[in-house]
Amino acid sequence: FLLGWVIQDLFLKYQESLMKIEVEEEISQLQIILLNLIHIKQINVYEILEWMELFTVHLKNPIQKCIVCFDCDTREALEELRGSLDHPGFQQIVNNLILATTDLSILEAFDDLENEKSFYAENRRINNEKIIQRKQWIGQTVGFMPIYALIIGYLTIPMILSSFIQMQTEFSLLSNL
């Protein structure tokens, strides 16, 4: 019973870590999309939100809610969108959208995103390498599991059993003397 509980808990933690990785990937994709969209002269914040909605899975609901509330109160809708996810990259995107609704142009508001493009690319590369190394370690561990079982099951355990049996026979011979 307890083992089932622990396995379920570990599985949920694994799914949570996968979800975090997917959200990171989604935010990286949004940053790349925004780097392309900010150079379009006629684009506005509402259209950027629509593009963001098209290319998201995990952030689709908060972005849809922001689009629905956008006409009523632009700033309030964007503030609610910023509060929907506690991720620095996403909050920076929403902060830039808020700046773009004021007196700055889209290109000026997202100027820092263009400057930090190389930093995000390097950070993403490092994260991908860590994920690959962890998967490689898991694969090696699982791959060598049959060899470990063979060594323990066919070599070590019989050797220990035969030494115990030999030791018992030696003790019995010593006690008979």
PyRosetta script that sets phi, psi and omega in degrees:
from pyrosetta import init, pose_from_sequence

init()
pose = pose_from_sequence("FLLGWVIQDLFLKYQESLMKIEVEEEISQLQIILLNLIHIKQINVYEILEWMELFTVHLKNPIQKCIVCFDCDTREALEELRGSLDHPGFQQIVNNLILATTDLSILEAFDDLENEKSFYAENRRINNEKIIQRKQWIGQTVGFMPIYALIIGYLTIPMILSSFIQMQTEFSLLSNL")
pose.set_psi(1, -47.2)
pose.set_omega(1, -179.2)
pose.set_phi(2, -66.3)
pose.set_psi(2, -37.1)
pose.set_omega(2, 178.7)
pose.set_phi(3, -62.9)
pose.set_psi(3, -41.1)
pose.set_omega(3, 176.8)
pose.set_phi(4, -61.9)
pose.set_psi(4, -37.9)
pose.set_omega(4, 179.2)
pose.set_phi(5, -66.1)
pose.set_psi(5, -45.2)
pose.set_omega(5, -178.2)
pose.set_phi(6, -66.7)
pose.set_psi(6, -41.7)
pose.set_omega(6, 179.6)
pose.set_phi(7, -63.2)
pose.set_psi(7, -41.7)
pose.set_omega(7, 178.0)
pose.set_phi(8, -63.0)
pose.set_psi(8, -42.5)
pose.set_omega(8, 179.8)
pose.set_phi(9, -64.3)
pose.set_psi(9, -42.4)
pose.set_omega(9, 177.8)
pose.set_phi(10, -64.8)
pose.set_psi(10, -38.6)
pose.set_omega(10, 178.3)
pose.set_phi(11, -64.3)
pose.set_psi(11, -40.7)
pose.set_omega(11, 178.2)
pose.set_phi(12, -66.0)
pose.set_psi(12, -38.9)
pose.set_omega(12, 177.0)
pose.set_phi(13, -65.4)
pose.set_psi(13, -37.5)
pose.set_omega(13, 177.2)
pose.set_phi(14, -64.5)
pose.set_psi(14, -43.7)
pose.set_omega(14, 177.6)
pose.set_phi(15, -63.8)
pose.set_psi(15, -37.4)
pose.set_omega(15, 178.2)
pose.set_phi(16, -64.5)
pose.set_psi(16, -40.9)
pose.set_omega(16, 178.7)
pose.set_phi(17, -67.2)
pose.set_psi(17, -37.5)
pose.set_omega(17, 175.8)
pose.set_phi(18, -63.9)
pose.set_psi(18, -38.7)
pose.set_omega(18, 179.2)
pose.set_phi(19, -64.4)
pose.set_psi(19, -40.9)
pose.set_omega(19, 178.0)
pose.set_phi(20, -62.4)
pose.set_psi(20, -41.6)
pose.set_omega(20, 178.9)
pose.set_phi(21, -64.1)
pose.set_psi(21, -41.1)
pose.set_omega(21, 179.7)
pose.set_phi(22, -66.7)
pose.set_psi(22, -38.3)
pose.set_omega(22, 177.7)
pose.set_phi(23, -66.2)
pose.set_psi(23, -41.0)
pose.set_omega(23, 175.8)
pose.set_phi(24, -58.2)
pose.set_psi(24, -45.1)
pose.set_omega(24, 179.9)
pose.set_phi(25, -63.5)
pose.set_psi(25, -40.5)
pose.set_omega(25, 179.7)
pose.set_phi(26, -65.1)
pose.set_psi(26, -40.4)
pose.set_omega(26, 178.8)
pose.set_phi(27, -67.4)
pose.set_psi(27, -37.6)
pose.set_omega(27, 175.5)
pose.set_phi(28, -62.5)
pose.set_psi(28, -40.4)
pose.set_omega(28, 177.7)
pose.set_phi(29, -64.8)
pose.set_psi(29, -39.9)
pose.set_omega(29, 178.0)
pose.set_phi(30, -62.9)
pose.set_psi(30, -39.3)
pose.set_omega(30, 179.1)
pose.set_phi(31, -64.2)
pose.set_psi(31, -39.7)
pose.set_omega(31, 177.7)
pose.set_phi(32, -66.4)
pose.set_psi(32, -41.9)
pose.set_omega(32, 177.9)
pose.set_phi(33, -62.4)
pose.set_psi(33, -43.2)
pose.set_omega(33, 179.8)
pose.set_phi(34, -64.7)
pose.set_psi(34, -35.8)
pose.set_omega(34, 177.3)
pose.set_phi(35, -61.8)
pose.set_psi(35, -30.2)
pose.set_omega(35, 176.7)
pose.set_phi(36, -81.7)
pose.set_psi(36, -37.4)
pose.set_omega(36, -174.8)
pose.set_phi(37, -75.2)
pose.set_psi(37, -29.2)
pose.set_omega(37, -173.9)
pose.set_phi(38, -68.6)
pose.set_psi(38, -15.1)
pose.set_omega(38, -179.9)
pose.set_phi(39, -88.6)
pose.set_psi(39, -3.2)
pose.set_omega(39, 175.7)
pose.set_phi(40, -83.6)
pose.set_psi(40, 124.0)
pose.set_omega(40, -172.2)
pose.set_phi(41, -68.9)
pose.set_psi(41, -36.2)
pose.set_omega(41, -174.9)
pose.set_phi(42, -89.5)
pose.set_psi(42, 4.6)
pose.set_omega(42, -175.0)
pose.set_phi(43, -79.0)
pose.set_psi(43, 147.3)
pose.set_omega(43, 176.9)
pose.set_phi(44, -126.3)
pose.set_psi(44, 178.9)
pose.set_omega(44, -174.9)
pose.set_phi(45, -64.6)
pose.set_psi(45, -39.0)
pose.set_omega(45, -179.8)
pose.set_phi(46, -61.4)
pose.set_psi(46, -43.8)
pose.set_omega(46, 179.1)
pose.set_phi(47, -67.0)
pose.set_psi(47, -35.5)
pose.set_omega(47, 176.1)
pose.set_phi(48, -63.1)
pose.set_psi(48, -42.0)
pose.set_omega(48, 177.8)
pose.set_phi(49, -62.2)
pose.set_psi(49, -39.6)
pose.set_omega(49, 177.8)
pose.set_phi(50, -64.3)
pose.set_psi(50, -40.5)
pose.set_omega(50, 176.8)
pose.set_phi(51, -65.1)
pose.set_psi(51, -40.9)
pose.set_omega(51, 178.2)
pose.set_phi(52, -61.3)
pose.set_psi(52, -39.8)
pose.set_omega(52, 179.5)
pose.set_phi(53, -64.5)
pose.set_psi(53, -36.3)
pose.set_omega(53, -178.9)
pose.set_phi(54, -63.9)
pose.set_psi(54, -33.5)
pose.set_omega(54, -172.5)
pose.set_phi(55, -107.1)
pose.set_psi(55, 20.1)
pose.set_omega(55, 178.5)
pose.set_phi(56, -119.9)
pose.set_psi(56, 155.4)
pose.set_omega(56, 174.7)
pose.set_phi(57, -119.3)
pose.set_psi(57, -55.0)
pose.set_omega(57, -176.4)
pose.set_phi(58, -78.3)
pose.set_psi(58, -25.7)
pose.set_omega(58, -178.7)
pose.set_phi(59, -101.8)
pose.set_psi(59, 9.0)
pose.set_omega(59, -175.3)
pose.set_phi(60, -63.4)
pose.set_psi(60, -44.3)
pose.set_omega(60, -176.9)
pose.set_phi(61, -63.9)
pose.set_psi(61, -48.2)
pose.set_omega(61, 177.9)
pose.set_phi(62, -62.8)
pose.set_psi(62, -36.2)
pose.set_omega(62, 179.3)
pose.set_phi(63, -69.1)
pose.set_psi(63, -39.7)
pose.set_omega(63, 176.8)
pose.set_phi(64, -62.2)
pose.set_psi(64, -41.7)
pose.set_omega(64, 178.3)
pose.set_phi(65, -63.4)
pose.set_psi(65, -38.6)
pose.set_omega(65, 177.9)
pose.set_phi(66, -65.6)
pose.set_psi(66, -40.6)
pose.set_omega(66, 179.3)
pose.set_phi(67, -64.4)
pose.set_psi(67, -40.1)
pose.set_omega(67, 179.9)
pose.set_phi(68, -64.7)
pose.set_psi(68, -42.2)
pose.set_omega(68, -177.8)
pose.set_phi(69, -86.3)
pose.set_psi(69, -1.7)
pose.set_omega(69, -172.8)
pose.set_phi(70, -64.2)
pose.set_psi(70, -39.4)
pose.set_omega(70, -177.5)
pose.set_phi(71, -70.7)
pose.set_psi(71, -31.6)
pose.set_omega(71, -178.9)
pose.set_phi(72, -71.0)
pose.set_psi(72, -57.1)
pose.set_omega(72, -178.6)
pose.set_phi(73, -146.8)
pose.set_psi(73, 102.2)
pose.set_omega(73, -174.6)
pose.set_phi(74, -60.3)
pose.set_psi(74, -50.8)
pose.set_omega(74, -176.0)
pose.set_phi(75, -64.2)
pose.set_psi(75, -43.0)
pose.set_omega(75, -179.5)
pose.set_phi(76, -64.3)
pose.set_psi(76, -39.8)
pose.set_omega(76, 178.9)
pose.set_phi(77, -64.1)
pose.set_psi(77, -42.5)
pose.set_omega(77, 179.6)
pose.set_phi(78, -70.4)
pose.set_psi(78, -35.0)
pose.set_omega(78, 176.1)
pose.set_phi(79, -64.2)
pose.set_psi(79, -40.4)
pose.set_omega(79, 177.6)
pose.set_phi(80, -66.3)
pose.set_psi(80, -37.4)
pose.set_omega(80, 176.4)
pose.set_phi(81, -64.3)
pose.set_psi(81, -40.2)
pose.set_omega(81, 179.0)
pose.set_phi(82, -64.4)
pose.set_psi(82, -36.9)
pose.set_omega(82, 179.8)
pose.set_phi(83, -77.5)
pose.set_psi(83, -10.0)
pose.set_omega(83, -176.2)
pose.set_phi(84, -75.2)
pose.set_psi(84, -23.4)
pose.set_omega(84, -179.4)
pose.set_phi(85, -140.3)
pose.set_psi(85, 128.3)
pose.set_omega(85, -178.8)
pose.set_phi(86, -94.0)
pose.set_psi(86, 69.4)
pose.set_omega(86, 178.3)
pose.set_phi(87, -130.9)
pose.set_psi(87, 127.5)
pose.set_omega(87, -174.7)
pose.set_phi(88, -59.2)
pose.set_psi(88, -39.2)
pose.set_omega(88, 179.9)
pose.set_phi(89, -64.9)
pose.set_psi(89, -42.9)
pose.set_omega(89, 179.6)
pose.set_phi(90, -68.3)
pose.set_psi(90, -40.4)
pose.set_omega(90, 179.3)
pose.set_phi(91, -65.5)
pose.set_psi(91, -33.1)
pose.set_omega(91, 176.7)
pose.set_phi(92, -67.2)
pose.set_psi(92, -39.9)
pose.set_omega(92, 177.2)
pose.set_phi(93, -60.7)
pose.set_psi(93, -46.7)
pose.set_omega(93, -178.4)
pose.set_phi(94, -67.5)
pose.set_psi(94, -38.1)
pose.set_omega(94, 176.0)
pose.set_phi(95, -60.6)
pose.set_psi(95, -40.2)
pose.set_omega(95, 177.0)
pose.set_phi(96, -66.1)
pose.set_psi(96, -36.2)
pose.set_omega(96, 175.7)
pose.set_phi(97, -64.8)
pose.set_psi(97, -39.5)
pose.set_omega(97, 177.8)
pose.set_phi(98, -64.3)
pose.set_psi(98, -41.7)
pose.set_omega(98, 176.7)
pose.set_phi(99, -62.3)
pose.set_psi(99, -36.8)
pose.set_omega(99, -179.3)
pose.set_phi(100, -70.4)
pose.set_psi(100, -22.0)
pose.set_omega(100, 177.2)
pose.set_phi(101, -79.8)
pose.set_psi(101, -17.2)
pose.set_omega(101, 177.2)
pose.set_phi(102, -85.3)
pose.set_psi(102, -137.2)
pose.set_omega(102, -173.2)
pose.set_phi(103, -90.9)
pose.set_psi(103, 2.4)
pose.set_omega(103, 178.4)
pose.set_phi(104, -91.3)
pose.set_psi(104, 152.1)
pose.set_omega(104, 174.6)
pose.set_phi(105, -80.6)
pose.set_psi(105, 167.7)
pose.set_omega(105, -179.8)
pose.set_phi(106, -61.4)
pose.set_psi(106, -44.1)
pose.set_omega(106, -178.1)
pose.set_phi(107, -63.6)
pose.set_psi(107, -40.0)
pose.set_omega(107, 178.7)
pose.set_phi(108, -70.0)
pose.set_psi(108, -38.0)
pose.set_omega(108, -178.5)
pose.set_phi(109, -66.7)
pose.set_psi(109, -35.8)
pose.set_omega(109, -177.3)
pose.set_phi(110, -101.3)
pose.set_psi(110, 20.7)
pose.set_omega(110, 179.6)
pose.set_phi(111, -62.8)
pose.set_psi(111, -38.3)
pose.set_omega(111, 179.8)
pose.set_phi(112, -67.4)
pose.set_psi(112, -30.2)
pose.set_omega(112, 178.2)
pose.set_phi(113, -64.4)
pose.set_psi(113, -39.7)
pose.set_omega(113, 179.0)
pose.set_phi(114, -68.8)
pose.set_psi(114, -36.2)
pose.set_omega(114, 178.8)
pose.set_phi(115, -69.8)
pose.set_psi(115, -32.0)
pose.set_omega(115, -176.9)
pose.set_phi(116, -94.6)
pose.set_psi(116, 11.0)
pose.set_omega(116, -178.2)
pose.set_phi(117, -58.6)
pose.set_psi(117, -44.4)
pose.set_omega(117, -178.7)
pose.set_phi(118, -67.3)
pose.set_psi(118, -36.3)
pose.set_omega(118, 177.8)
pose.set_phi(119, -62.9)
pose.set_psi(119, -45.4)
pose.set_omega(119, 179.0)
pose.set_phi(120, -63.5)
pose.set_psi(120, -39.1)
pose.set_omega(120, 179.7)
pose.set_phi(121, -65.2)
pose.set_psi(121, -43.0)
pose.set_omega(121, 179.2)
pose.set_phi(122, -65.9)
pose.set_psi(122, -42.6)
pose.set_omega(122, 178.7)
pose.set_phi(123, -62.3)
pose.set_psi(123, -41.4)
pose.set_omega(123, 179.0)
pose.set_phi(124, -65.9)
pose.set_psi(124, -39.6)
pose.set_omega(124, 178.8)
pose.set_phi(125, -63.4)
pose.set_psi(125, -42.9)
pose.set_omega(125, 179.0)
pose.set_phi(126, -63.9)
pose.set_psi(126, -43.9)
pose.set_omega(126, 178.7)
pose.set_phi(127, -62.3)
pose.set_psi(127, -41.6)
pose.set_omega(127, 178.6)
pose.set_phi(128, -64.6)
pose.set_psi(128, -37.8)
pose.set_omega(128, 177.6)
pose.set_phi(129, -64.8)
pose.set_psi(129, -39.9)
pose.set_omega(129, 178.0)
pose.set_phi(130, -62.9)
pose.set_psi(130, -42.7)
pose.set_omega(130, 179.8)
pose.set_phi(131, -63.8)
pose.set_psi(131, -42.1)
pose.set_omega(131, 179.9)
pose.set_phi(132, -65.2)
pose.set_psi(132, -41.4)
pose.set_omega(132, 178.8)
pose.set_phi(133, -64.4)
pose.set_psi(133, -40.6)
pose.set_omega(133, 179.3)
pose.set_phi(134, -65.6)
pose.set_psi(134, -42.5)
pose.set_omega(134, 178.2)
pose.set_phi(135, -66.2)
pose.set_psi(135, -35.8)
pose.set_omega(135, 177.9)
pose.set_phi(136, -65.1)
pose.set_psi(136, -42.2)
pose.set_omega(136, 178.4)
pose.set_phi(137, -63.4)
pose.set_psi(137, -43.8)
pose.set_omega(137, 178.6)
pose.set_phi(138, -62.6)
pose.set_psi(138, -42.6)
pose.set_omega(138, 179.4)
pose.set_phi(139, -63.8)
pose.set_psi(139, -40.5)
pose.set_omega(139, 178.1)
pose.set_phi(140, -66.7)
pose.set_psi(140, -40.7)
pose.set_omega(140, 179.7)
pose.set_phi(141, -62.8)
pose.set_psi(141, -47.3)
pose.set_omega(141, -179.9)
pose.set_phi(142, -67.9)
pose.set_psi(142, -35.8)
pose.set_omega(142, -179.8)
pose.set_phi(143, -67.2)
pose.set_psi(143, -35.2)
pose.set_omega(143, -179.4)
pose.set_phi(144, -88.7)
pose.set_psi(144, -3.1)
pose.set_omega(144, -179.7)
pose.set_phi(145, -58.6)
pose.set_psi(145, -41.9)
pose.set_omega(145, 176.9)
pose.set_phi(146, -62.7)
pose.set_psi(146, -35.5)
pose.set_omega(146, 178.6)
pose.set_phi(147, -67.5)
pose.set_psi(147, -42.2)
pose.set_omega(147, 177.4)
pose.set_phi(148, -61.4)
pose.set_psi(148, -43.4)
pose.set_omega(148, 179.4)
pose.set_phi(149, -63.9)
pose.set_psi(149, -38.7)
pose.set_omega(149, 178.5)
pose.set_phi(150, -64.0)
pose.set_psi(150, -46.6)
pose.set_omega(150, -179.3)
pose.set_phi(151, -63.7)
pose.set_psi(151, -45.9)
pose.set_omega(151, -178.6)
pose.set_phi(152, -71.6)
pose.set_psi(152, -45.7)
pose.set_omega(152, -174.2)
pose.set_phi(153, -72.4)
pose.set_psi(153, -39.1)
pose.set_omega(153, -174.0)
pose.set_phi(154, -102.4)
pose.set_psi(154, -18.4)
pose.set_omega(154, -178.4)
pose.set_phi(155, -112.2)
pose.set_psi(155, -53.9)
pose.set_omega(155, -172.0)
pose.set_phi(156, -72.7)
pose.set_psi(156, -51.3)
pose.set_omega(156, -177.0)
pose.set_phi(157, -62.5)
pose.set_psi(157, -47.4)
pose.set_omega(157, 176.9)
pose.set_phi(158, -62.2)
pose.set_psi(158, -36.1)
pose.set_omega(158, 178.4)
pose.set_phi(159, -64.1)
pose.set_psi(159, -42.5)
pose.set_omega(159, 178.5)
pose.set_phi(160, -66.1)
pose.set_psi(160, -44.4)
pose.set_omega(160, 178.7)
pose.set_phi(161, -61.5)
pose.set_psi(161, -43.6)
pose.set_omega(161, -179.9)
pose.set_phi(162, -67.3)
pose.set_psi(162, -33.8)
pose.set_omega(162, 177.2)
pose.set_phi(163, -68.9)
pose.set_psi(163, -36.9)
pose.set_omega(163, 175.8)
pose.set_phi(164, -64.8)
pose.set_psi(164, -43.4)
pose.set_omega(164, 179.4)
pose.set_phi(165, -63.9)
pose.set_psi(165, -43.5)
pose.set_omega(165, 178.8)
pose.set_phi(166, -63.9)
pose.set_psi(166, -39.9)
pose.set_omega(166, 179.2)
pose.set_phi(167, -64.9)
pose.set_psi(167, -39.6)
pose.set_omega(167, 178.3)
pose.set_phi(168, -64.9)
pose.set_psi(168, -40.9)
pose.set_omega(168, 178.8)
pose.set_phi(169, -67.1)
pose.set_psi(169, -37.8)
pose.set_omega(169, 177.2)
pose.set_phi(170, -65.3)
pose.set_psi(170, -40.7)
pose.set_omega(170, 178.1)
pose.set_phi(171, -66.4)
pose.set_psi(171, -39.0)
pose.set_omega(171, 178.9)
pose.set_phi(172, -67.0)
pose.set_psi(172, -37.2)
pose.set_omega(172, 175.7)
pose.set_phi(173, -65.9)
pose.set_psi(173, -39.1)
pose.set_omega(173, 178.7)
pose.set_phi(174, -68.9)
pose.set_psi(174, -37.1)
pose.set_omega(174, -179.6)
pose.set_phi(175, -73.0)
pose.set_psi(175, -26.6)
pose.set_omega(175, 178.2)
pose.set_phi(176, -75.6)
pose.set_psi(176, -20.7)
pose.set_omega(176, -179.5)
pose.set_phi(177, -74.4)
pose.dump_pdb("model.pdb")
